[in-house]
Amino acid sequence: MQITAEFTEKAARHWTKERETKVTGGKDWLIKPSEGAAVLRAIGLLNSDASMPADAVRKFSQINHMLTLLRPVLEDLISRHEQIRVVDACCGTSYLTILLAWLLRKRWNKKACIVGIDSNARVIATSQERATALDLAEMVRFKAENVGDRPWDDIFTELFPDEAAGRPHLVLSLHACDTATDHAMAFAVNAKADAMAFAPCCHAELARKWKAVGDSKAEHPFNPIFQTPNIRRETAAHVTDTMRMLLLRSRGYEVTATEFVPSAHTVKNRLLLCQRRGQFLKSASAEFTGLKSALSGEGILLEELLT
Ligand SMILES: C[S@@+](CC[C@H](N)C(=O)[O-])C[C@H]1O[C@@H](n2cnc3c(N)ncnc32)[C@H](O)[C@@H]1O
């Protein structure tokens, strides 16, 4: 979608201070409709008359909450590197990837190489079109493939052949379904990413394994959980993310788990923020093993991917 001068004029007229405050709640968000109308229109969050539909207000708010949490990490990377390398693993139609590129260029005037990876060729084509329409194709490039099929260096060299290669400074992965989050985590750890942020979703793997334990006749103190579908599903989601946190700590990352939007917005709102410290934490490995054996001995894919 090409952004016309006519649209830009409409947006300037539409986004009065009063209308903007209604959408942002008066918060000092990194992206405001009055400044980012073109990019918001290109990613489908503004109508052709520059207004923001109700469901887009929710998405816009989620994105801004996420960017607020990532801001200290981004500002730190920007201050330390001349050019930053960012990966969005399982990027989908790339709301975040494109907005991040836009911010890096417009707000921070920073050079960056941003890679979006997704197994779905159709969403990758849409993402590419959006980046081109916004004149961001120079700094954002996409690849349709499974995350983890190839190491980072191969992908980066293919997409940015003229740029100096090196580890990614930041890997993001938002709402990568079920074990796709494990693939994104293993990919980032193997690439020695400096910082990482994951918002996992659709945790199905461990719940499926626990169901099999509950269905077997074996006695287990957690059978009441294993045998109750919605409690099993909820508990498995929390335990899966705890196991992920421990495995990442055991591989040298400091990890914090936080909510990235108020839970009224979405239930898929856990964000694992990780910083590479380098020192592998043996106690985290022991905690992982203890948790796994207490809960039937079933583990998660990330453990296998990291060995
Ligand atoms: C729920 S969407 C999230 C998209 C985007 N990150 C967002 O937050 O809007 C999950 C995406 O993960 C992609 N995906 C799932 N498994 C994948 C894998 N193993 N490798 C790459 N992409 C994958 C799907 O194609 C889909 O686009």
The ligand as an SDF file (V2000), in Angstrom:
LIG
                    3D

 27 29  0  0  0  0  0  0  0  0999 V2000
    0.4780  -16.0020   16.2050 C   0  0  0  0  0  0  0  0  0  0  0  0
    1.5550  -15.5980   14.9100 S   0  0  0  0  0  0  0  0  0  0  0  0
    2.4690  -14.2550   15.6300 C   0  0  0  0  0  0  0  0  0  0  0  0
    3.0230  -13.3180   14.6100 C   0  0  0  0  0  0  0  0  0  0  0  0
    3.7190  -12.0680   15.1470 C   0  0  0  0  0  0  0  0  0  0  0  0
    4.9200  -12.4050   15.8680 N   0  0  0  0  0  0  0  0  0  0  0  0
    2.7870  -11.2290   15.9880 C   0  0  0  0  0  0  0  0  0  0  0  0
    2.9860  -11.1700   17.2050 O   0  0  0  0  0  0  0  0  0  0  0  0
    1.8570  -10.6240   15.4250 O   0  0  0  0  0  0  0  0  0  0  0  0
    2.7260  -16.9270   14.9020 C   0  0  0  0  0  0  0  0  0  0  0  0
    3.6000  -16.9690   13.6710 C   0  0  0  0  0  0  0  0  0  0  0  0
    4.6140  -17.9600   13.8540 O   0  0  0  0  0  0  0  0  0  0  0  0
    4.8830  -18.5630   12.6080 C   0  0  0  0  0  0  0  0  0  0  0  0
    5.5800  -19.8490   12.8860 N   0  0  0  0  0  0  0  0  0  0  0  0
    5.1050  -20.9270   13.5650 C   0  0  0  0  0  0  0  0  0  0  0  0
    6.0610  -21.8730   13.6670 N   0  0  0  0  0  0  0  0  0  0  0  0
    7.1720  -21.3760   13.0600 C   0  0  0  0  0  0  0  0  0  0  0  0
    8.4950  -21.8650   12.8580 C   0  0  0  0  0  0  0  0  0  0  0  0
    8.8690  -23.0810   13.3190 N   0  0  0  0  0  0  0  0  0  0  0  0
    9.3760  -21.0960   12.2030 N   0  0  0  0  0  0  0  0  0  0  0  0
    8.9990  -19.8850   11.7230 C   0  0  0  0  0  0  0  0  0  0  0  0
    7.7570  -19.3580   11.8980 N   0  0  0  0  0  0  0  0  0  0  0  0
    6.8590  -20.0890   12.5530 C   0  0  0  0  0  0  0  0  0  0  0  0
    3.5130  -18.6870   11.9520 C   0  0  0  0  0  0  0  0  0  0  0  0
    3.6030  -18.8000   10.5590 O   0  0  0  0  0  0  0  0  0  0  0  0
    2.8680  -17.3550   12.4020 C   0  0  0  0  0  0  0  0  0  0  0  0
    3.0400  -16.3420   11.4300 O   0  0  0  0  0  0  0  0  0  0  0  0
  1  2  1  0
  2  3  1  0
  2 10  1  0
  3  4  1  0
  4  5  1  0
  5  6  1  0
  5  7  1  0
  7  8  2  0
  7  9  1  0
 10 11  1  0
 11 12  1  0
 11 26  1  0
 12 13  1  0
 13 14  1  0
 13 24  1  0
 14 15  1  0
 14 23  1  0
 15 16  2  0
 16 17  1  0
 17 18  1  0
 17 23  2  0
 18 19  1  0
 18 20  2  0
 20 21  1  0
 21 22  2  0
 22 23  1  0
 24 25  1  0
 24 26  1  0
 26 27  1  0
M  CHG  2   2   1   9  -1
M  END
$$$$
